[in-house]
Amino acid sequence: MESLEQIAKELKTLRDCVRWGVSRFNEAGIFYGHGMGSALDESVYLCLFAVYLSHDFSDEYFDCHLSHEEKMRVLGLLQARIVERKPAAYLTHEAWFAGLKFYVDERVLVPRSPIAELIENRFEPWVEAERVDSILDLCTGSGCIAIACAYAFDWADVDAVDISPGALEVAEQNVQAHDLADRVNLIESDLFDEVPPRRYDIIVSNPPYVDAEDMAALPDEYLHEPELGLTAGQDGLDLVIPMLQQARRFLSDQGILVVEVGNSQHALQAHFPDVPFFWLDFEHGGEGIFLLTAEQLDEYQAMFDTA
């Protein structure tokens, strides 16, 4: 097998490196589930990152010759993606969500929720945006949902909750990077346990929802993510049901609850067959996210309480 030094001598341009990465990724059968959809997308991203180029430059740069040092950085990053099977975001320590850049490491999940589209649309038509004064993000992880909400509703207060001290350290780093310490309040709590008594206009959550069967079948890339941020019991509902039981006490009368449950959608519907969960559609793809209004939570509270 050729060494990276030997391979570097054979490659000349950035385009050559991208092509090498695509070929090796396809050969290795790596998995794409953390924001990029193909070997080409991921190879381009990692190559540009390695040579400090943004994604909005001219295509002509792909034909520029790289120095030996640049080629070694590129090849080292591509090789690490193959050998370590880490998501690209953990190799670069950056991820993008709702058009915003975030620091990430293995204390948090890689941001990838379609909830970003809801935030960019300011949750309309489900709320009147100008009437939203307070937002709660449960299971905040990197803080990406809370911070994106703070941008979308730049007059509102945002509380961001997580049970993991490590995740909150990452979220704090992102809050500081976006200069939002005066508007995004981080709270260490198991769901609502330590949340101060108040009413929120929007409660939004991308909680752990992976069931036992899916956990056992996850590709290697997902095993680098914190298990605490993924696993949610036999049916994937260990956090969602308590959330449904408690949310109304923290929701304003005109408020909405938005929760991502992914593949556990069918288990949730089977558990509450009479509850009319509204399953949201997304222009850019994604599923398994429901919305309930405060009025609906009132109507079905007895069902949730007896679950």
N, C-alpha and C positions, 0 to 999 in steps of 0.2 A: 504494500500500500504506500502510495506517495505521501511524503510529509507535506505540511502546509507550506513550508519553504519552497519545495519543488513545485507545488501547484501555483504558488504566487508568481513564479518565473514564467509560467505558461499563460497566465491571465494578464491582459493589458489594460482594458478599460473597465469602467463601472458596469457597463452592459455585460461584459464577460463575467464579472463577479455575480451579477444578478442571475445570469443564465446558469452558472455553476451551482448557485444556491438552489434554484428551482429543481435542477436535475437531482441533486443530492437529497433534497427534501422529499421528492417523489420516490426516490430509491429507498429512503429510510421509512417512508410511510408515516410521517409525523401527522399529528392531529391538529386541526384548526377549529377552535371553538371559543376563542378569547378575543373576538373582535375582527379577525381577518379571515377571509373566506377561501384563500387558495395559497398554494406554494408561491405563486408569483407575487401576490400582495405581501406576504411575509418576507420574502427575499428582498424585495424592493425596500420595504420598511427598514430592515436590519442593515442593509448596505448603506442607505442614506444616513442612518443614525451613526454608523461607524465612521463616516467621513464628514460628519457635522453639516449635512445639507438638509434643508427643509424640503417639504413635498411640493412646494409651489414654484420650483425653479424650472428653467427651460429644459426640454427633452434633450437638447444638444449636449447637456452635461453627461449623459449616459455614454457618450463616445469619447470623453476626456480620459487620458491615460492617468492611472493612479501611481503614486509613489510606492516603493516596496513597503514602507511602513504602513501606508493606508491599506494596501492589499492584505497585509498581515492582520490588521485590526478587523477588516471585513471578514476574512476567512475564519478568524478566531471566534467571532460572534456567530457566524453561520454554523460552524462546527459545534459550538456550545449548544446551540438550539437542537442539533441532531443528537448529540451524546447525552446531554442532561435531560432532554425532554421537558424543559421548563417552558411555560408560555413566554413569548417574546417580551411581554411587558415586564416580567421579572428579570430578564437579562438587561433591559435598558432602564428599568426603574421609572418608566413613564407609561401612562395610559391616557386615552382621550375619551371624554364623555360629555355629551351635549356641547361639543365644540370647545371644551375646556381641557387643559392639560392637568394631570394629577400625578403625584408621586405614588408609586405602589411598590410593595415588596411582599414577601410570603406571609406577612401577618394579616393580609386582607385579600379578598377576592379581586380578580381583575375586573374592572368595570365593563359591563357589556349589556346592561338591561335596556330593553325598549322603552322603559319609563322615561328615558332621555327625551323621546319624542313628545310625550305628554308635557314634560316640563317646558320644552321649547315652545309649545303651544299654550303654555300657562294654564293647563288643565281645562281649557275651554272646549266645549260649551258647558262643562259640568259645574263650573263656578264662575262667578263674575270676578274677574281678576282684581279689579280695583277694590273689591270688598275683602280680599284676603289679607289679613293682618298677622296671622301666625300659622306656622307649619311645623309639623313634627315628622322627622324621619327616623323610623325604627330600624334597628340593625344597620346602622349607617356605614360600617366598614371603613373604607377610605375617605368617607365624607362626600363622595362625588354627588349623590342625590341632594344632600342638604345644601352644598355649595352651589350647585346648579340652580336650585330653587331660590337661593339668595340673590343670584343674578337675575332670574326671571321676575321675581317679585322684590325689587330693590328697595322697597319700603317696609317689607315684612320682617318679623323676627322668626328665626329658625332654630329649633332645638333638634339635636342629633344624638341618638341613643345607641349605645352598643354595650354588650356584656363583656367584651374583650378589651382589657387594658392595652394590649398591643395594637389592636385596631384603632383605638382612640389616639394612640401616639401618632400613627400614620395620619389619621384625620386631622389632628392638631397641626401637623406639618403642612397639610394642604390648606387648612384654614388660614394659617399665617402666610403661606405663599400667595393666597388670593386676597390678603389684607381684609379679612372678614371677621376678625376676632370680636368686633363690637356687635355683630349681627348673627353669628352662628355659635350657639352655645352647646358644648359637648357634655354629655351626661353618661356616666357609667351606670348601667341599669340592666336588669333582666326584664325586657319588655317595659311595662309601665311602672315597675316596682318603685323606682326612685324618681319618677317624673313628677315634678311639682304639680299640684292640682290647678289646672287651667283648661280652657277650651281652645282647641285648634280648628282652623277653617279647613285645613287639609292634613290628614294623616296618611303618609305614604311609606311603603315598606317593601324592600326586596330581602326577605328573611331567608334563612336556611329552609329548603323545601325538598331536598333530594331524599327519596325513599330508600329503604334498605336494598331493594333489588337493583335500583339504578346505581347506588353507591358501589355495589360489588362489581359493576360492569364499567366503571369510569375509565377512560383512557389515562395513560400515564401522566399527561399534562395536567389533569385535574388533581392528581395526587400531590402536587406541589402547593395547592391551595389549602388554606386552613380547614381542617375537617369541621371545626366549629361553625364555619360559615356555610357549610354545605348540608350536612346530615340533619335529618329531622324525623327520625324514628321510622317505624315500619311502613307507614303510609305517607310520610312526608308532611304530616300536619301537626307535628308536636308544638310548633310555635304559632301556626295560623289559627288553630282553635282558641287558645288563650287570648290571642289578639282580638278575635271576634267577640269573645266574652267581655273584654275590658274596654274596647275602643270607645264605645258610646259615652262613657263617663268623661272622656277627654275631647270629645268632638262637639263643635258648635252646632246649633240647630240647623244651620244651612250647610254644614260641613260634609265632606266626602272622605271615605276610606278607600285607598287604592293599594292593593297588595299583589305582588307577583308570587305565583305558586308553581309556575312551570308545568312539568309533567304530572304534578300532583293535582292538577285541575280536575281530573276524572274522579280521584278519590274524594276531593272536596264536594263535588256534586253528588256523589253517591252517599256521602255522610249527611248532606243537607239537601235532599231532593226537592223540597218544597220552597227553598230560598231562591229567588230570581237573581242570582249573581249576574251582573252585566259584564260580559267578557269583551274586553276592548280590542279593537282592530288597529293595526299600525301600518302606515303607508310604507315604511321601510322594513317591514317584517317583524315577527315576534308574536307570541301568544302566551296564554296562561296568566293573564293579569286581569283581576276583577275589580269592579268598582261597586260600592254600596253607599247610599246616602244615609244621613243620620236618621231620616224618617224610616228607611228600610231596616236599619239596625234596631230601632224601637219596635218595629212590627215583628221582628223575628228573634228578639232578644231571648225569649223563653226557650226557643230551640237551641240557641248557642249555649245558654246556661246549663242545659241538661245534657250536653254532649259529653 
